[in-house]
Amino acid sequence: MAAIKELTHIVQYEVEDYAKGTTFGGETYPISDTEKQAYTVIIVPDVPRKYKSGVVIAARVIKDKVIIDEDITDRPLWEELVRAGIPREQIILAYAGEKLPDQSAS
């Protein structure tokens, strides 16, 4: 259980890091659901709005895997997670078509 807690802590920290600093044309907000182990950053454009609000990063933890559902950054989340110590084999890029783990055997 401790390994999963550490994994979720790393994912939450790294995802929320994308909401820090300045963003051209909008404001970013981290949204974390620790119960469901889902972590997201959204962007809300400045007024007047040329663009819609949207998801910048979306990741979640299932068992011992990190599922990245969305990543539209120029600094890929998976690379940051690997730098933070999560093996690439534990990271699934769902947005790039990588196969999700079988969730039926909980």
Secondary structure as the mmCIF struct_conf table of DSSP 4:
data_model
#
loop_
_struct_conf.conf_type_id
_struct_conf.id
_struct_conf.beg_label_comp_id
_struct_conf.beg_label_asym_id
_struct_conf.beg_label_seq_id
_struct_conf.end_label_comp_id
_struct_conf.end_label_asym_id
_struct_conf.end_label_seq_id
HELX_RH_AL_P HELX_RH_AL_P1 ALA A 2 ASP A 17
TURN_TY1_P TURN_TY1_P1 TYR A 18 ALA A 19
BEND BEND1 LYS A 20 GLY A 21
TURN_TY1_P TURN_TY1_P2 PHE A 24 GLY A 25
STRN STRN1 GLY A 26 ASP A 33
TURN_TY1_P TURN_TY1_P3 THR A 34 GLN A 37
STRN STRN2 ALA A 38 PRO A 45
HELX_LH_PP_P HELX_LH_PP_P1 ASP A 46 ASP A 46
BEND BEND2 VAL A 47 PRO A 48
HELX_LH_PP_P HELX_LH_PP_P2 ARG A 49 ARG A 49
BEND BEND3 LYS A 50 TYR A 51
STRN STRN3 GLY A 54 ILE A 62
TURN_TY1_P TURN_TY1_P4 LYS A 63 ASP A 64
STRN STRN4 LYS A 65 ASP A 71
BEND BEND4 THR A 73 ARG A 75
HELX_RH_AL_P HELX_RH_AL_P2 LEU A 77 ARG A 83
TURN_TY1_P TURN_TY1_P5 ALA A 84 GLY A 85
HELX_RH_3T_P HELX_RH_3T_P1 ARG A 88 GLN A 90
STRN STRN5 ILE A 91 LEU A 93
HELX_RH_3T_P HELX_RH_3T_P2 ALA A 94 ALA A 96
TURN_TY1_P TURN_TY1_P6 GLY A 97 GLY A 97
HELX_LH_PP_P HELX_LH_PP_P3 GLU A 98 ASP A 102
BEND BEND5 SER A 104 SER A 104
#
